[in-house]
């Protein structure tokens, strides 16, 4: 895992790694978690994730190398 970030409310965790996917996890008030969805389409490993202040949008940074 290269990146993880909680939504400002703390109810969603976004993770990213070398599989080129972003996984969103719902976190309940008692600490249980369930995968909400997986997003794909990146050209490289997910290196950083951040939510906006309202927790509605997020930005993802990925790096890929060209031979």
LINWOJO-V115846 format. One line per field, one symbol per residue. psi: psi as a letter, one per 20 degrees, with the letter a starting at -180 (. if undefined). Layout:
# LINWOJO-V115846
psi = ???
This chain:
# LINWOJO-V115846
psi = phqqpqqhijipppqqbijkqppppporhjiqqppgrppriqiaqohqqqqrhijgqqqppqpqqp.
